[in-house]
Amino acid sequence: METTLASTHRTIGILLIISGFALFIPYSILSVTFEYPMILRQDVGIILSKFHAGGNALICTWWAFAMVGLPLLPAYVLIGQLLEKQVPYVRWATNIGVISLIVQMLGLLRWTFVVPVLAQNYLTGNDMTKEAAKTAFQVIHQYGGVVLGEHVGQLFTIIWTVMICLALERLRIMPKWLTRFGFVASAIYLLAQTELFATVMPAMPVVDMAGFIGSTLWLIWLIVLGVKFLQRGRKSK
């Protein structure tokens, strides 16, 4: 039993650490090569032109960004199985976490399989085709990006984080400072939702940089949590 528990802790730790660092890589590449996420504040024509100029390398980077979060799926499930017997609501947290990962992945994949077609149509089409491509981009971005990826995906990620931190704090299996760090990261990340509502309610006050700061702190929290699980696994041998 002890060996199985130690193995579970180590597996969770490895998966969290790999995912946390892996997510940084394509995000950093997109920041440099595509000026993401600031590019999204530009005119649609500029976005499509710059995307088309990025070619296959940019398409593959977006695909990688969508895929590197997959190791989090088994990590979320294993954390749930580890905690749910002592804290029953963790089962709900696991479902919420899995949904968050899936919808974010689906939202990101629009850059791999939808936006390239729109960018091609915009660059090679006539005026009517260009306008149609711009309109289609706005629709798919608002739904696939804002609704799925950023609203549902990020909101569910925040809910999962808070629920898991509450469970970890209740069971006292992680340092209190780490769970508090998770709460702070979640609170800042939540403020990024103001920018999403501002896309349909322009008067909505926007908290600039909340998304970047919140997501960065969340990734740091995820990696540190992975390190702590790895350490617990080694101590349980």
TASUL-V167069 format. One record per helix or strand. SS is the DSSP state (a for helix, b for strand). FROM is the first residue (numbers start at 1). LEN is the number of residues. If there is no record, write none. Layout:
BEGIN
SS,FROM,LEN ; SS,FROM,LEN
END
This chain:
BEGIN
a,2,32 ; a,38,4 ; a,44,40 ; a,90,19 ; a,110,4 ; a,115,10 ; a,127,45 ; a,176,16 ; a,193,5 ; a,210,26
END
